[in-house]
Amino acid sequence: MERLSLLFIVFLFSNSFFSQKETSSNILENQELIDFLSKKKNINYLNKSGYYFLEIPKEKSFSNRLAGTISIGDTSKLDIDKMDVDFLMNDYQYYLVSNWNTLLVLKSINHLKNEMKTVE
């Protein structure tokens, strides 16, 4: 019985340890994202090169990758900062543009940082 209790306690502590580690990692990632998006030059780059449009793949299922559905009126006046979309640090985001039947693809922040380094 003591052995079972000891195993249970070890399990509880290890679980909380890994949860705290994940939470700390997420907080750092969120702060890095906030820092990136708070700079005007980065927002300007996002509006110019932070996204692209893609035809909906016919042979591939994409619905499990969708972050949401949006509607875009005029791409010449597209301000990505004012849209209801979210950038991620390490992953692309896919949004269905319902009125065009196409996908809006947001590049990851890390990908954009690498692009910006090569441009400077």
C-alpha positions as CSV (number, residue, x, y, z in Angstrom):
1,M,0.0,0.0,0.0
2,E,2.9,2.4,0.8
3,R,4.4,1.6,-2.5
4,L,1.2,2.5,-4.3
5,S,0.9,5.7,-2.3
6,L,4.5,6.6,-3.2
7,L,3.9,6.0,-6.9
8,F,0.8,8.1,-6.8
9,I,2.6,11.0,-5.2
10,V,5.5,10.7,-7.7
11,F,3.0,10.7,-10.5
12,L,1.3,13.9,-9.2
13,F,4.5,15.8,-8.8
14,S,5.9,14.8,-12.2
15,N,2.6,15.7,-13.9
16,S,2.7,19.2,-12.3
17,F,6.4,19.6,-13.2
18,F,5.8,19.0,-16.9
19,S,2.7,21.2,-16.9
20,Q,4.6,24.1,-15.4
21,K,7.4,23.6,-18.0
22,E,4.8,23.7,-20.8
23,T,3.1,26.8,-19.4
24,S,6.5,28.6,-19.0
25,S,7.3,27.7,-22.6
26,N,3.9,29.0,-23.8
27,I,4.3,32.3,-21.9
28,L,7.8,32.9,-23.4
29,E,6.4,32.1,-26.9
30,N,3.4,34.5,-26.4
31,Q,5.7,37.2,-25.2
32,E,8.0,36.8,-28.2
33,L,4.9,37.0,-30.4
34,I,3.7,40.1,-28.7
35,D,7.1,41.7,-29.0
36,F,7.3,40.9,-32.7
37,L,3.8,42.3,-33.4
38,S,4.4,45.5,-31.4
39,K,7.0,46.8,-33.9
40,K,5.7,48.9,-36.9
41,K,8.3,47.6,-39.3
42,N,7.2,44.0,-38.6
43,I,3.5,44.9,-39.1
44,N,4.5,46.5,-42.4
45,Y,6.3,43.4,-43.4
46,L,3.3,41.2,-42.4
47,N,1.0,43.3,-44.6
48,K,3.4,43.0,-47.5
49,S,4.8,39.4,-47.2
50,G,3.3,37.7,-44.2
51,Y,0.6,35.8,-46.1
52,Y,-0.4,34.4,-49.4
53,F,-3.5,32.9,-51.0
54,L,-3.9,29.3,-52.1
55,E,-6.4,27.4,-54.1
56,I,-8.3,24.9,-52.0
57,P,-6.7,21.5,-52.7
58,K,-9.1,19.1,-54.4
59,E,-7.3,15.9,-53.6
60,K,-6.2,16.8,-50.0
61,S,-8.3,17.2,-46.9
62,F,-7.5,20.6,-45.3
63,S,-10.4,21.1,-42.9
64,N,-8.5,19.8,-40.0
65,R,-5.8,22.5,-40.5
66,L,-8.3,25.4,-40.7
67,A,-7.9,28.1,-38.0
68,G,-11.2,29.7,-39.0
69,T,-13.3,31.3,-41.7
70,I,-13.0,34.9,-42.9
71,S,-14.4,37.1,-45.6
72,I,-12.2,39.6,-47.5
73,G,-13.7,42.4,-49.6
74,D,-10.7,43.9,-51.3
75,T,-7.1,42.5,-51.3
76,S,-5.6,45.8,-52.4
77,K,-6.6,47.3,-49.1
78,L,-5.8,44.2,-46.9
79,D,-4.6,45.2,-43.4
80,I,-3.6,41.9,-41.8
81,D,-3.3,43.7,-38.4
82,K,-7.0,44.6,-38.4
83,M,-8.2,41.2,-39.4
84,D,-9.4,38.6,-37.0
85,V,-6.5,36.2,-37.6
86,D,-3.7,34.9,-35.4
87,F,-0.1,34.3,-36.3
88,L,1.8,31.5,-34.6
89,M,5.5,31.4,-33.8
90,N,6.3,28.0,-35.3
91,D,3.4,27.1,-37.6
92,Y,1.5,28.4,-40.5
93,Q,-2.2,29.2,-40.1
94,Y,-4.9,28.5,-42.7
95,Y,-8.1,30.4,-43.0
96,L,-10.9,29.7,-45.4
97,V,-11.9,32.9,-47.3
98,S,-15.6,32.1,-47.7
99,N,-16.5,34.7,-50.4
100,W,-13.6,33.6,-52.6
101,N,-13.5,29.9,-51.9
102,T,-9.8,30.0,-51.4
103,L,-7.3,29.8,-48.5
104,L,-5.5,32.6,-46.7
105,V,-2.2,31.2,-45.5
106,L,-0.3,33.1,-42.7
107,K,3.4,32.4,-42.5
108,S,4.8,31.5,-39.1
109,I,6.6,34.3,-37.2
110,N,9.9,32.4,-37.2
111,H,9.6,32.0,-41.0
112,L,9.0,35.7,-41.3
113,K,11.9,36.6,-39.1
114,N,14.2,34.5,-41.3
115,E,12.9,36.2,-44.4
116,M,13.4,39.6,-42.9
117,K,17.0,38.8,-42.1
118,T,17.7,38.0,-45.7
119,V,16.1,41.2,-46.9
120,E,18.0,43.5,-44.5
